[in-house]
Amino acid sequence: MILDLLNYNDNSLNENIYKFRTNATNFKIHFKIENSVVGNYPHFGLSAREGILLVYKFIDEDYWFNVDAYARRNDVAVNMAHITDGKRMYDVIVYGPNLTSLTELSIEISDEFQSEIIDMNSSRRIMILGGLNSFGIGCTSSGVMFSNIIQRNFDAEVKKIVFNNRNYLENIYNYLKNESIPNVDVSIFEIDCYNQNDVLVEKYLEDIISILEEYSDNLICWLAIPSNKSNKKENALKIINNHDVIFNDLSFIFDESHSDMCTYSNNFINDSANMFISIELTKNLRGVLNWNI
């Protein structure tokens, strides 16, 4: 049996995330990529740029585990005999690459096993907006991006409006003004970063927040900025204090007790930082949402 994940359309907000269920002890993945982004990305893992990552969980359990990451191949054999004898069903999520486009993604499973594509529609809807940190720059694989951690832990639909650009607020504003925006339970908005032009913050931040308030039942604003740019935080707070939003200052990832674990430099964060960000934002989500999960 062939599961054509790429061409399965469930109309959910999730993009570049695919899910299937099986009891197979092994299967093959066929994937191809194109439109690789040219550039130097030393802080970005190969599978996050040009490959895929698989995670799995048993359908009667709550926790996800990594299968493996794959890159630059179009025919991968995956052995799952160590987790199932062919009787126990499990779910697999496939995370696609961030800097290339998938042109093929299918799963080949023997007919002796059960298998199906899983619809990812959900009553839980989240929108995530931001720049380099929210885009995932600095992650070794797409599975450790804080947005994807939140997506699978809450079993939610996640709309990402994120840009590989330090001056991203203008990109977000133009997107919100010109594209169709979904109504969501909560938006998570990275309001500024270390090296964004302050003029853009003054010009666009309040307008973006006002737009998001129209489409979001709840709005969480966050930032993570080193102490030598604390004035940026103060300027942003002057704007968001005019609105009914939840603010989370996650700048601790740059302090002396965390920076060696969480950052590459003042400009780039890593997997550990994404883990901390997901934990802190999850606390915010649980505080405002009545999701029993």
Buried (B, 14 or more C-beta within 10 A) or exposed (E): BEBEBBEBEEEBBBEBBBBBBBBBBBBBBBBBBEEEBEEEBEBBBBBBBBBBBBBBBBEEEEEBEEBEBBBEEEEBEBEBEEBBEBEEBBBBBBBBBBBBEBEBBBBBBBEEBEBEBBEBEBEBBBBBBBBBBBBBBBBBBBBBBBBBBBBBBBBBBBBBBBBBBBBBBBBBBEBBEEEEBEEBBBBBBBBBBBBBEEEBBBEBBBBBBEBBBEBBEBBBBBBBBBEEBEEBBEBBBEBBEEBEBBBBBBBBBBEEEBBEEBBBEBBBBBBBBBBBBBEBBBEBBEEBBEBEE
